[in-house]
Amino acid sequence: MSSLRLLLPAIPFAALSIAVPLVNRIEPRILGLPFVLAWISAWVVLTPAFLWTLGRLEKRW
């Protein structure tokens, strides 16, 4: 389970720092936003869910 504790916070970090140059495009538009802006917004919203899950797992150990 320790690998899961390292993986959960690494996923949003990778999505917001490493993957942004890979998804840096305007099309397709999602809800009128360029794709890269929708990508960043989605990960800003999803990151607390990852960290909440990590916190729940930490309480069990």
C-alpha positions in Angstrom: 0.0 0.0 0.0 2.9 2.4 0.3 3.2 2.6 -3.4 -0.4 3.8 -3.5 0.5 6.5 -1.0 3.2 7.7 -3.3 1.1 7.3 -6.5 -2.0 9.3 -5.4 -0.3 12.7 -5.0 1.9 12.0 -8.0 -0.9 11.7 -10.5 -2.2 15.3 -10.2 1.3 16.6 -10.0 2.2 14.8 -13.3 -1.1 15.9 -14.9 -0.5 19.5 -14.1 3.2 19.8 -14.7 4.4 17.0 -17.1 1.3 16.5 -19.2 0.4 20.2 -19.9 2.9 20.6 -22.7 1.4 17.4 -24.3 -2.2 18.7 -24.2 -1.3 22.3 -25.2 -3.8 22.8 -27.9 -6.9 25.0 -28.5 -9.1 22.4 -30.2 -11.3 20.6 -29.1 -13.1 23.2 -27.0 -14.8 21.9 -23.9 -17.6 24.1 -22.6 -16.2 26.9 -24.7 -12.7 26.6 -23.1 -9.6 25.7 -25.0 -8.6 22.1 -24.3 -5.5 23.1 -22.2 -7.5 25.4 -20.0 -10.2 22.7 -19.5 -7.5 20.2 -18.7 -6.0 22.4 -16.0 -9.4 23.3 -14.6 -10.4 19.7 -14.4 -7.2 18.7 -12.6 -7.6 21.6 -10.1 -11.1 20.3 -9.3 -9.9 16.6 -9.2 -6.8 17.1 -7.0 -8.7 17.5 -3.7 -10.4 14.2 -4.4 -7.0 12.5 -4.8 -5.8 14.1 -1.6 -9.0 13.3 0.3 -8.6 9.6 -0.7 -5.0 9.7 0.4 -6.1 11.1 3.8 -8.7 8.4 4.2 -6.1 5.7 3.4 -3.7 7.3 5.9 -6.3 7.1 8.7 -6.7 3.4 8.1 -3.0 2.7 8.6 
